[in-house]
């Protein structure tokens, strides 16, 4: 990990750089992916973060957003997209974004965060497979249930969810 990583709030000036990184990492058709069905609302402003170098904070290296979703009537977070400029991947920019985002979410009294991603990567941040929590959460579209992970930001908060639930996007 580089010691000179800076995490800051996203600004409107970051938009073009952010989109370029997302397109480069996920392809130009990324908006057609099922997970974007859950991103109908605006991302949570205070949890929209950018990673950069301390000495050049206008150059976007990585980006992360969190969205509100519902599991039945329980308000939860959905992490993503998370992307890092390919030239800087593996140097800690993404990990620091996740750690900072989850810390801020906890300070905001958020209880549960989901992510659609690789368990081997996200387990380091406290994410577990939904199935390990004895939850059967139905999903929209072709989102892989095996890739749906949950992080309890407050101890035992998964107990707030019914064992058979539906993950739904929050509508504006």
N, C-alpha and C positions, 0 to 999 in steps of 0.2 A: 504494500500500500504506500502511496506517495504521501509524505507528511504535509504537502502544500495544497491539499484539497479543501475547497471552500464550498459550503452548501448555503444557498440563499433562496429567497422567494423568487418565483418566476415573475417576470414583468412582460408587458406587451412587446417590448423590444426584442425579447427572446424568441418570439413566435416562429419566424422564418428558419432560424437555426434549429429549433426544436423539431419542426416538421421535417427538415432535411435528415436529421438523425433518425427519426421514427421511420421515414420512408426507406432509408438506407438499411436499417436493422430489420424491418418487417416487410418491406416491399411496398410498391405503390398501391396494391390492393388491400392493404391492411385494414381499411375501414369496412371491408366486406366480411371480416372475421366475426364469428358469432359473439365474441366477448364485447364487441362494440355495441351490441344490442343493449348492454347494461350501462352504456355510457351516453344515454339520452340526455341526461341533465348536465349541467356545467360541473367541471371538477371543483372540488373544495379548494377555495382560494388559498387558505392558510396552509394547505397540504400539497400545493403545487410548487415543487422545488426543482432547482437547477444545481448541478454540480459543475464547478469550474476550478481553475487554478487561482490561488490567492493573488498572484501577481497579474492576472488578466481575467477579471471577473465578468467582462463583457463577452468572452468566448464561451459558449455553451458546450460542455463536454458530455453531460448526462441530464436526463429529465425523468421525473416521476410525478404521477398524479394519483389522487384517490377520489373515488366517486361514492355517492350514497346509493345503497341498494337496500332492499327489504327482504327479509326472510319471514314470511307471513307478515306480521305487523311489527317485527323487531328491526329497528334501524341498525344497519351495519355499514362497513366500508368495503370497497373493492379497490385493491391496489392495482395500479397499472394505467397506462403502459409505463414500463420502465425500459429505458434505452440509454446506451452509452455509445458515443462515437467509436467506431471500430478501431481507430488508432489508439484508443485509451482503454479498451476492454481488458479486464484482468488486472487492473491497477488499483482497484478499490473505489472507483467513482460510483458505481452502482450500489455496492454494499453500504457506503456511507449515506447515500440517498435513502435506502430502505431503513437503516437504523435511525436516521434523523426523522424520517416521516413517521415511523411507528412511535418514537418517543414523543413527538408533537401530538399524535393522535391520543396517546395515553394521557398527556397533560390536558387535552380537551375532553377528557372523560369518555372517550370512545371505548366500546366494550369488545367488539368483534370486527376482525378484518379478514376478508377472503382474498385470494389471488388464484388466478389460473396460471399454473406454472409447474416447473420441475421441482419435485419434493427434495431431491438431492441438493438443490441450490437454496431453497427457501427454509429448510428445516433449521438452518443456522440462526434464523431470525425468530424462531418460536412457532413457525407454521407446522401444522400436522395435517395428515390426510383426513378429510371429512369422515371417511368410513371408520377411522380409528376413534372418533368421538361418538360412534354409534348413531350417526345422523344419516338419514336418507333424504337428500335435498335434490329435488328435481330442478332441471335447468332448461333454459330456452335454447332452441337450436342445437347445433352439433358441437356443443362444448363438452369436452371430455370430463366425465365425472372423476376419473383417476387423477386428473390434473387440478381438481378443485381442492384448494388447501385452506385451512382456517387457522387464524392466530387469535388466541384469547388475550386481549389487551388488559383485561381484568380477570383475576382468578375465577375459574369455573363459570365464565360467562357463556360458554356453549350450552350450559344448562337452561339458558333463557329460550333456546330454540326447541321446537317440537321435533321429535325424532323423524317424522315424515313432514317435510316442509317444501316450500317452493322459493327459489331465489328469483327475485323480480327486480327489474330496474326501477329507479325512482323517477317519476315523471315530473317535468317542470310544471 
